[in-house]
Structure formats: structure tokens, C-alpha cells
Amino acid sequence: MDQDGISLIKGNLLIVDDEPDNIRVLSALLTQQGYYVRKALNVQIALIAVNSLKPDLILLDIRMPDATGYDLCRQLKSNPDTHEIPVIFISALNQIEDIMQAFSVGGVDYVTKPFKVDEVLARVKNQLTICQLKQQLLEQNQQLLQQNNQLTQEIKTRQKVEENLQTVNRQLQNLASCDSLTSLANRRHFDEYFQQTWKQMIEVQQPLSLLLCDLDFFKHYNDHYGHPAGDICLKLVAQALDRSVSHSRDLVARYGGEEFAIILPNTDLSGALKVAQTIHQEVQQLKINHEYSTVSSIVTVSIGVSYQIPQKDTSAEHLLTIADQALYEAKQKGRNQYCVKV
């Protein structure tokens, strides 16, 4: 397929993995979604593929026979021609040290095997969207320089540029509603969605549940393992929380620091408790070492659960207050558990 043919599809992807079965599954999945996919079983073949046609994104395994994925990523990032190619590591290695090294050599994201289909598709789409936005901004800047030399068409040109910038700004504004570290909703988005959902639940008289989650002894984790490791820990826990909800209207947000909030519309207390239990299971399965916690040898979370059918004479802040009280109680009782207040 030539360059023109590739431009008609979603993106040009390169999968690098020494396991043919892994490549076969990933290739079929991504091709079905409209991507042009090339495959390489080792680093040497990958370099040939990159030089023949620069990919828009690389999905890269770590363990390979001739050289590691770290080596390939480091080599690509040292070359000005390939420096901008985003690299998503997909590996069965799930230790903090492995993930930290992946980011330190230039990786933009990390997915652990066995991967989830929706997760891989979302992460690929997210990275390609970021690249496209950067490219749009670059092209528009170049266009502005050219149009400034055409004074006779200044008004028409400015109107066109403003329309393009408004479109990009709207897209960037959507990205601004996400927490840059965890890719979850940020505090601003949480506040807006919480108030909006509270009003909707008043109108339909349906239950609204709220969970506040706090990583146990996270300050000790940061102090002893370092802030880069702490950031990776937050990312992994954020992904675990996101996996714990199942409805499209549920919102998982980074509330601040090591604290997360989960809004569960149309969810009664029984449903909220199931989510809290799932969160504990998902976080426990991460098995992130925490030798400086007094409740466990791995990272754990405390959860406060609140639930109400919103009424006009109450406020969303009240639901937040009692969730915070429940979280405080969970910590007082020894952490690594959930408590409920209604």
C-alpha cells in the first residue's frame, strides 16, 4: 500500500513482538478497526520497517531475542527522524521498575498483558488523537505565516483561521477536562458532573451513590520509593478504579493527590458496595509492593461510601460530606476497607 492509500485510513501502526500469536491477535483487532498494521518479530526487522515507512504509532513488546523493546525505543528517540513517533509498550512485565524504565526511555503509555481489547483501542486512539492535534496546530501556525503575507485577503483569512482554531480549542478543552497524570476526569470535570448529575437525579428521583477512595500511606510510598514511582503507582490504581465501574454514566475522577472520587448515577447502596468490593479486588491484584505500609505489604485503598435519593431541600455537597466522613471512619478503623454513611 502506498502513502496515499495509508492516508485514507485511521493510522499506520507497527507491532513489534517476538510472539506470532500476540501479533496475530493485535493485528486482527486493529485492522478490523480501520488501521493499517505492519508487523515485526524482532528489533532488526522493526528498524527496517520504520525506515521504509515511518509509522504513526508503535506497539512494542519488551522481551525479544535480539534486543529489548527498551533498546529499540531508546534508539528511535535518539534519531531526529523518528523521535516523535509515539511508543506504547505492551508487556507481561508489571513491576514498577519495568514500567518506570519504559517511560524513562521515551514510551508514552504502558499496557500490561493479558490486555483488554477496549483498553488497547482507547490508548491507541488517544495517542493518535494527540499527534493529530499537534500536527493540526503546526500546520495552522505555518498557514498563519503564509496568510499574513497576503494582506489583500486578510479578513477572509482571519475568519477561516479563527474557525479552525475554535475547533482545535474545543478539542483541547475536552482534553483539559482530563487529569494529565492518570487520564481520568480531573477535579474540575468532577465538580461539574457531580452538580449536573445531582440535579438530574432530583428530577427522576433515582438514587445517586458516591465513593471517595484514598491510597493508604501514600506519603510513605512517595518518601521511600520516590515521586516517579509514586506517579506510576497512581496511574496503575487509576486504571484499576476505571475497570471497577461498568456503566457509561459512571465517572471516575482524580479528586486530588492520592484521592479519587467515583460518581454512580442510578445506583443504590447495594450496587455501590459491589463497586467498592471490586475496587479492593482490582487494587489487590496489582500487587504493588509497599514495604512502608502498616496495613499490608502491597498498596491498598480506603473507601468511603455514601448514598441518597437527591431531594430539592438537600445539596450535592451533603452527599460529598458524608462520603468524606465514611472515608475518615475507614481510616480510623485500620484502613484497607470501606465504610458506609447514608
Residue pairs with C-beta under 8 A, 6 or more apart in sequence:
1 36
3 53
5 36
6 12
6 36
6 53
9 34
9 35
9 36
10 33
10 34
10 35
10 36
10 128
11 35
11 36
11 56
11 57
11 124
11 128
12 35
12 36
12 38
12 53
12 54
12 55
12 56
12 57
13 30
13 35
13 36
13 37
13 38
13 55
13 56
13 57
13 58
13 59
13 124
14 37
14 38
14 39
14 40
14 46
14 49
14 50
14 55
14 57
14 58
14 59
15 23
15 26
15 27
15 30
15 37
15 38
15 39
15 40
15 58
15 59
16 39
16 40
16 41
16 42
16 43
16 46
16 58
16 59
16 60
16 61
16 64
16 69
16 72
17 23
17 26
17 39
17 41
17 59
17 60
17 61
17 64
17 90
18 41
18 42
18 61
18 63
18 64
18 65
19 61
20 41
22 61
22 90
22 113
23 39
23 41
26 37
26 59
26 90
26 120
27 37
27 39
29 117
29 120
29 121
30 37
30 121
30 124
31 37
33 121
35 124
38 49
38 53
38 55
40 46
40 48
40 49
42 64
42 65
42 66
42 67
43 64
43 66
43 67
43 68
43 69
43 71
43 72
44 66
44 67
46 58
46 72
47 72
47 75
49 55
50 58
50 76
50 82
50 85
54 81
54 82
54 85
55 85
56 85
56 86
56 128
56 131
57 85
57 86
57 87
57 88
57 124
57 127
57 128
57 131
58 76
58 85
58 86
58 87
58 88
59 88
59 90
59 120
59 124
60 69
60 72
60 73
60 87
60 88
60 89
60 90
60 107
61 69
61 89
61 90
61 91
62 68
62 69
62 70
62 89
62 91
62 93
62 98
62 102
63 69
63 91
63 93
69 89
69 91
69 102
70 101
70 102
70 105
73 87
73 89
73 102
73 105
73 106
73 107
74 105
74 106
76 82
76 83
76 85
76 87
76 106
77 83
77 105
77 106
84 131
86 108
86 109
86 127
86 128
86 130
86 131
87 106
87 107
87 108
88 107
88 108
88 109
88 110
88 111
88 123
88 124
88 127
89 102
89 107
89 109
89 110
89 111
90 111
90 112
90 113
90 115
90 120
91 98
91 102
91 110
91 111
91 112
91 113
92 112
92 113
92 114
93 99
93 112
94 112
94 286
94 287
96 225
96 229
96 232
96 233
96 288
96 289
99 110
99 232
99 236
100 228
100 229
100 232
102 110
103 110
103 228
103 232
108 127
109 123
109 126
109 127
111 119
111 120
111 123
116 243
119 239
126 183
129 171
130 175
133 168
133 171
133 172
133 175
136 164
136 168
137 168
140 161
140 164
140 165
140 168
143 161
144 161
147 153
147 154
147 157
147 158
147 161
150 157
176 186
177 185
177 186
177 188
177 189
178 184
178 185
178 186
178 189
179 185
179 186
179 238
179 253
179 254
181 231
181 234
181 235
181 254
182 234
182 235
182 238
182 254
183 235
183 238
184 238
184 241
184 242
184 252
184 253
184 254
184 260
185 193
185 251
185 252
185 253
185 254
186 253
186 254
187 253
187 254
187 255
187 256
189 251
189 253
190 251
190 253
190 255
190 261
190 263
193 251
193 253
193 263
194 210
194 263
194 316
194 320
195 316
197 208
197 249
197 251
197 263
197 265
198 208
198 310
198 315
198 316
198 319
199 310
200 265
201 207
201 208
201 265
201 266
201 309
201 310
202 310
202 311
202 312
205 309
206 265
206 266
206 309
207 266
207 267
207 268
207 269
207 307
207 308
207 309
208 263
208 264
208 265
208 266
208 267
208 307
208 308
208 309
208 310
208 319
209 263
209 264
209 267
209 268
209 269
209 271
209 272
209 275
209 305
209 306
209 307
210 261
210 262
210 263
210 264
210 272
210 305
210 306
210 307
210 319
210 320
210 323
211 261
211 262
211 264
211 272
211 275
211 276
211 279
211 303
211 304
211 305
211 306
211 323
211 338
212 255
212 259
212 260
212 261
212 303
212 304
212 320
212 323
212 324
212 326
212 327
213 241
213 259
213 260
213 261
213 262
213 279
213 301
213 302
213 303
213 304
213 327
214 258
214 259
214 260
214 301
214 302
214 303
214 327
214 331
215 221
215 233
215 234
215 237
215 258
215 259
215 299
215 300
215 301
216 293
216 295
216 296
216 299
216 300
216 301
216 302
216 331
216 335
216 336
217 290
217 292
217 293
217 294
217 295
217 335
218 230
218 233
218 257
218 258
220 290
220 292
220 293
221 229
221 230
221 233
221 290
221 292
221 293
221 299
222 229
222 230
223 292
224 291
224 292
225 233
233 288
233 299
234 254
234 258
236 286
236 288
237 260
237 283
237 286
237 288
237 299
237 301
238 252
238 254
238 260
240 279
240 282
240 283
240 285
240 286
241 252
241 260
241 262
241 279
241 282
241 283
242 252
243 282
244 252
244 262
244 275
244 278
244 279
244 282
245 252
245 262
245 264
245 275
247 264
247 265
247 266
247 267
249 265
249 266
250 262
250 263
250 264
250 265
250 267
251 262
251 263
252 260
252 261
252 262
253 260
253 261
253 262
253 263
254 260
255 261
261 323
262 275
264 271
264 272
264 275
267 275
267 307
268 307
269 305
269 307
269 340
269 342
272 305
272 307
273 305
273 338
273 340
276 303
276 305
276 338
277 338
279 301
279 303
280 300
280 301
280 303
280 336
280 337
280 338
283 299
283 300
283 301
284 298
284 300
286 298
286 299
287 298
288 298
288 299
289 297
289 298
289 299
290 296
290 297
290 298
290 299
290 300
291 297
293 299
293 300
295 334
295 335
295 336
296 336
300 335
300 336
301 336
302 327
302 330
302 331
302 335
302 336
302 337
302 338
303 326
303 327
303 330
303 337
303 338
303 339
304 323
304 324
304 325
304 326
304 327
304 328
304 329
304 330
304 338
304 339
304 341
305 323
305 326
305 338
305 339
305 340
305 341
306 319
306 320
306 322
306 323
306 326
306 340
306 341
306 342
307 340
307 342
308 314
308 318
308 319
308 342
310 316
310 319
322 341
322 342
323 341
325 341
326 338
326 339
326 340
326 341
327 339
329 339
329 341
330 337
330 338
330 339
333 339
